[in-house]
Amino acid sequence: MSSTFFIPPVNIMGIDCLDEAMAAIASYGLRKALIVTDQGLAKAGVAARIGSLLALRDIDSVVFDGAKPNPSIANVEAGLAVLQRERCDCVVSLGGGSPHDCAKGIALCATNGGHISDYEGVDRSRKPQLPLIAINTTAGTASEMTRFCIITDEHRHVKMAIVDRNVTPILSVNDPALMVAMPKGLTAATGMDALTHAIEAYVSTAATPITDACALKAISLISENLRQAVDDGNDLQAREN
């Protein structure tokens, strides 16, 4: 059985790596970004901070804070309308799994046209999505790293699974300094989510020696660091691990 891996070409991670990430973003020659986030991060000023850092690299931006938990088709369509109106040439997702998934849907429809439901299933798109940079503020879903996009179809009352090589971001950013504001409950919940993913990968019938190595290391790191990260949210080393 063959194995194929789809992950972002560039993955920047570590304490205070955001500045390095901004330099990498600037190297793509992008001009205007749609920052896709949720209202909480927008109100907390995190989206504005990302916009300011982009501006220092001569990249304009506009914020769309309509990514809801379990983002819906309506969320994707609203964000796409902003992107088209503002003539953005890239998307920056900021948050956890919901903003990342919403951003993937927006970026995919921006280049492929049609309706996000057209891409339900495996590899239904024909063109690469608009360049997508995923900046993570939690540590659980790994949506910033994957080719999976989950969008809720509220009319059918189902969560659509879009599994497509073209929704993988071109760059992922995991700076634990962006995660220190997470409350204890969210830190614990996202950490257990990451642990669940690691265990699922290890027991999967599609597992390989490479995925086993990653899964076992993840289980070890989470076991050794999650309690400390919950106990002291400012422990950046525990957060990074």
C-alpha positions as CSV (number, residue, x, y, z in Angstrom):
1,M,0.0,0.0,0.0
2,S,1.4,3.4,-1.0
3,S,1.5,6.4,1.4
4,T,1.1,10.0,0.5
5,F,1.6,13.0,2.8
6,F,0.1,16.4,2.4
7,I,1.4,19.1,4.8
8,P,2.3,22.7,4.2
9,P,5.6,23.2,2.4
10,V,6.7,25.5,5.2
11,N,6.0,25.0,8.9
12,I,7.3,27.6,11.3
13,M,7.1,26.8,15.0
14,G,8.7,27.8,18.3
15,I,8.6,30.6,20.9
16,D,8.4,34.0,19.3
17,C,8.6,32.7,15.8
18,L,5.9,35.2,14.5
19,D,8.5,37.7,13.2
20,E,10.3,34.9,11.3
21,A,6.9,33.9,9.9
22,M,6.2,37.5,8.7
23,A,9.4,37.5,6.8
24,A,8.5,34.3,5.1
25,I,5.0,35.6,4.2
26,A,6.6,38.7,2.7
27,S,8.8,36.5,0.5
28,Y,5.7,35.3,-1.5
29,G,5.1,38.8,-3.0
30,L,1.5,39.0,-1.7
31,R,-0.2,42.4,-1.7
32,K,-3.5,42.2,0.3
33,A,-4.6,39.6,2.8
34,L,-8.1,38.6,4.1
35,I,-7.5,37.8,7.7
36,V,-10.1,35.2,8.7
37,T,-10.7,34.9,12.4
38,D,-13.5,34.9,15.0
39,Q,-15.0,37.7,17.0
40,G,-13.1,36.9,20.2
41,L,-9.7,37.2,18.6
42,A,-10.8,40.3,16.8
43,K,-12.1,42.0,20.0
44,A,-8.9,41.0,21.8
45,G,-6.9,42.9,19.2
46,V,-5.0,39.8,18.0
47,A,-6.3,40.3,14.4
48,A,-5.3,43.9,14.4
49,R,-1.8,43.0,15.6
50,I,-1.4,40.5,12.7
51,G,-2.6,43.2,10.4
52,S,0.0,45.7,11.7
53,L,2.8,43.1,11.3
54,L,1.7,42.5,7.7
55,A,1.7,46.3,7.1
56,L,5.3,46.5,8.2
57,R,6.0,44.1,5.3
58,D,4.0,46.2,2.8
59,I,1.0,43.8,2.8
60,D,-2.4,45.4,3.2
61,S,-5.1,43.5,5.0
62,V,-8.8,43.4,5.9
63,V,-10.4,41.5,8.7
64,F,-13.3,39.1,8.4
65,D,-14.3,38.0,11.9
66,G,-17.3,35.9,10.9
67,A,-15.8,32.5,11.4
68,K,-18.2,30.8,13.8
69,P,-17.6,27.5,15.8
70,N,-18.2,24.7,13.3
71,P,-18.2,27.2,10.4
72,S,-21.2,27.1,8.0
73,I,-21.7,27.5,4.3
74,A,-23.0,31.0,5.1
75,N,-19.8,31.9,6.9
76,V,-17.7,30.9,3.9
77,E,-19.9,32.8,1.5
78,A,-19.8,35.9,3.6
79,G,-16.0,35.8,3.8
80,L,-15.7,35.2,0.1
81,A,-17.8,38.3,-0.6
82,V,-15.4,40.4,1.5
83,L,-12.4,38.9,-0.2
84,Q,-13.8,39.6,-3.7
85,R,-15.0,43.1,-2.8
86,E,-11.6,44.0,-1.3
87,R,-9.7,42.3,-4.1
88,C,-7.5,40.3,-1.7
89,D,-4.8,38.0,-3.3
90,C,-4.3,35.8,-0.2
91,V,-5.9,34.5,3.0
92,V,-4.5,34.5,6.5
93,S,-6.4,32.3,8.9
94,L,-6.0,33.2,12.6
95,G,-7.3,31.0,15.4
96,G,-8.1,27.4,15.9
97,G,-9.8,24.9,13.7
98,S,-12.9,26.9,12.9
99,P,-11.2,30.0,11.4
100,H,-8.8,27.7,9.6
101,D,-11.6,25.6,8.1
102,C,-13.6,28.7,7.1
103,A,-10.5,30.2,5.5
104,K,-9.9,27.0,3.5
105,G,-13.4,27.1,2.2
106,I,-13.0,30.8,1.2
107,A,-9.6,30.3,-0.5
108,L,-10.8,27.2,-2.4
109,C,-13.9,28.9,-3.8
110,A,-12.0,32.0,-4.7
111,T,-10.0,30.2,-7.4
112,N,-12.3,27.3,-8.3
113,G,-15.6,29.1,-8.3
114,G,-19.0,27.5,-7.5
115,H,-20.3,26.6,-4.1
116,I,-18.3,25.2,-1.2
117,S,-20.7,22.1,-1.2
118,D,-19.4,21.3,-4.7
119,Y,-16.2,20.2,-3.2
120,E,-17.5,17.8,-0.6
121,G,-15.6,14.5,-0.8
122,V,-12.1,13.7,-1.9
123,D,-10.0,15.9,-4.3
124,R,-13.0,17.5,-6.0
125,S,-11.3,20.8,-6.9
126,R,-9.3,21.4,-10.1
127,K,-7.1,24.4,-9.1
128,P,-5.0,25.3,-6.2
129,Q,-6.7,27.6,-3.7
130,L,-5.7,31.2,-3.1
131,P,-2.5,31.3,-1.1
132,L,-3.4,30.5,2.5
133,I,-1.2,31.1,5.6
134,A,-2.5,29.5,8.8
135,I,-1.5,31.2,12.1
136,N,-2.5,29.0,15.0
137,T,-3.7,30.3,18.4
138,T,-4.7,26.9,19.9
139,A,-3.0,23.5,19.9
140,G,-5.6,20.8,19.2
141,T,-7.1,20.4,15.8
142,A,-4.0,20.6,13.6
143,S,-6.3,22.1,10.9
144,E,-3.4,24.5,10.0
145,M,-1.4,21.4,8.9
146,T,-4.0,19.3,7.0
147,R,-5.9,18.8,3.8
148,F,-9.2,18.5,5.7
149,C,-11.9,21.2,5.8
150,I,-15.1,20.7,7.7
151,I,-18.0,23.0,6.8
152,T,-21.5,22.7,8.3
153,D,-24.4,22.5,5.8
154,E,-27.1,24.0,7.9
155,H,-29.9,23.0,5.5
156,R,-29.0,19.3,5.4
157,H,-27.8,19.4,9.1
158,V,-24.6,17.7,8.2
159,K,-20.9,18.5,8.5
160,M,-19.4,18.3,5.1
161,A,-15.9,16.7,4.9
162,I,-13.8,18.3,2.2
163,V,-10.6,16.3,1.8
164,D,-8.5,18.0,-0.8
165,R,-4.8,18.4,-1.5
166,N,-5.6,22.0,-2.6
167,V,-6.8,23.1,0.8
168,T,-3.5,22.6,2.5
169,P,-2.0,25.9,3.5
170,I,1.3,27.0,2.0
171,L,2.6,28.1,5.4
172,S,1.7,27.2,9.0
173,V,2.7,29.1,12.0
174,N,2.7,27.8,15.6
175,D,4.0,30.4,18.1
176,P,3.2,29.4,21.7
177,A,3.3,33.1,22.6
178,L,0.0,33.5,20.8
179,M,-1.5,30.8,23.0
180,V,-0.8,32.1,26.5
181,A,-4.2,33.8,26.8
182,M,-6.0,30.5,26.5
183,P,-7.9,29.8,29.8
184,K,-7.1,26.6,31.6
185,G,-10.2,24.8,30.4
186,L,-9.4,25.5,26.7
187,T,-5.8,24.5,27.2
188,A,-6.8,21.2,28.7
189,A,-9.5,20.6,26.0
190,T,-7.3,21.3,23.1
191,G,-4.4,19.3,24.6
192,M,-6.7,16.3,25.0
193,D,-7.9,16.8,21.4
194,A,-4.3,16.7,20.2
195,L,-3.7,13.5,22.3
196,T,-6.8,11.9,20.8
197,H,-5.5,12.7,17.3
198,A,-2.2,11.1,18.2
199,I,-3.8,7.9,19.5
200,E,-6.1,7.7,16.5
201,A,-3.1,8.0,14.2
202,Y,-1.2,5.3,16.0
203,V,-4.1,2.7,15.9
204,S,-5.2,3.7,12.4
205,T,-5.3,0.8,9.8
206,A,-3.5,3.3,7.4
207,A,-0.6,3.9,9.8
208,T,2.9,3.8,8.5
209,P,6.3,3.8,10.3
210,I,6.5,7.6,9.7
211,T,3.1,8.3,11.2
212,D,3.7,5.9,14.1
213,A,6.9,7.8,15.0
214,C,5.1,11.2,14.9
215,A,2.1,9.8,16.9
216,L,4.3,8.2,19.6
217,K,6.4,11.4,20.0
218,A,3.2,13.5,20.2
219,I,1.8,11.2,22.9
220,S,5.0,11.5,24.9
221,L,5.2,15.3,24.6
222,I,1.6,15.8,25.5
223,S,1.9,13.5,28.5
224,E,5.0,15.3,29.8
225,N,3.8,18.8,29.2
226,L,0.0,19.2,29.2
227,R,-0.4,19.3,32.9
228,Q,2.2,22.0,33.3
229,A,0.7,24.0,30.5
230,V,-2.7,23.9,32.1
231,D,-1.2,24.7,35.6
232,D,0.9,27.6,34.3
233,G,-0.3,29.1,31.0
234,N,2.7,31.3,30.8
235,D,5.2,28.4,30.7
236,L,6.1,28.9,27.0
237,Q,8.3,25.8,26.9
238,A,5.4,23.6,28.1
239,R,3.1,25.3,25.6
240,E,5.5,24.8,22.7
241,N,5.8,21.1,23.6
